[in-house]
Every structure is written in structure tokens, then in C-alpha cells.
Amino acid sequence: MHSHLIPHKHPGCLDVMLALEECHSKGFIHKALGQCNDYKRQVNACFAEERKAMTKAHREIAMAKRRQTEASWKEIEQNS
């Protein structure tokens, strides 16, 4: 299951999201027969890549904050 297809939240996946929405708009039978599955897989893969990139960025930020905190602790210990 993918998250809601909100374009401004996933600008890098806009083309695949629009293709999936267009496929879904063709009707229930088209969707039920699995003719939109390739688009859905592409959307899921795109979301996974976005999530991977965000996780990496957040991890780098957290590590930088951790290094700064540890440096502050070290400075406090040296001055005590």
C-alpha cells in the first residue's frame, strides 16, 4: 500500500504518480485486472528511493548533532 499521491510531497515521483492516477481513472475493470500494477510498482519503488534518501539525510544530521553534543560534553569535562 502506498501513501496518498500528493504531488507536492513527492515531486520526484510526479510523472509515475500521474500515470498511476490516469490508469486508475480508466475504470474499475481496468484496475481489477491488474493493468495498473506496473505503475503501482514504479510508484512504490520511487517512494522507497525517496524514503532512502530522506533517511540518509536525517541520519547525517543526527550524527552531526551527536558529534556536537559529544564535543560539548568533552569540553565540560575538561573544564570541570
N, C-alpha and C positions, 0 to 999 in steps of 0.2 A: 504494500500500500504506500502510495506516495503522499507527500504533504500537498496542501492546496496549491493549485497552479496560479500563484500570484506573481505576475511579471516583474514588479519592482523588487521582489525579494530574491529572484533568480535571474538576473539579467543575462548571465552567460548561457542559460538554457532556454532562452525565449523562443528560438526557432523550433526546437523539438517540442516545447510545450504547446505552441500554436498548432503544430502538425497533429499532436495528440488530440487537442480540442476539436480540430477540424474533422478528424477521424470519428470522434465520438458524436459529433453533430450529424453524421450521416445516418444515424438511427440505431435502434436497439439491436436489430438483427446483425447489422454490420459489426457491432461491438461484441455481441454474444458469440458470434462465430470465430472470434479471436483475430479479426483482421486489424485490430489496433494494438496487438500485443508487441509488435516490433517497436512501435512508437513509445509504448509504455516502458519497455526495457531501456530504450535510449534515454528517456526522461529519468528513470531510476539511476542509470549509470552517470548521467550528468549531475544529478543531485548528490550522488556519492562522491564524485570528484570535487564538487563544491564543498561538501562537508569535510573531506580530507584536507583541502586547502585551508579552510577555516580552523580546523583542529590544529594544524601545524602552526598557523599564525598565533593562535591563542596559547599554544604550548611555549612558543618562543617568548611571548610577552610574559607569561608566568615565570619562565626560567630567568628572565632579566630582572623581574621583581624579586625573585628569590635571591639572586646574586646581590642585589642592592641591600636587601634585608640582612643577609649574612655579613656583608661588609659593615653595615651599621652595628650589628651585634659585636663584630670583632673590634671595631673602634671603641665601643662602650666598654668591652672587657679590658682593652689596653689602657683606657683612661681611668679604670676603677682601682 
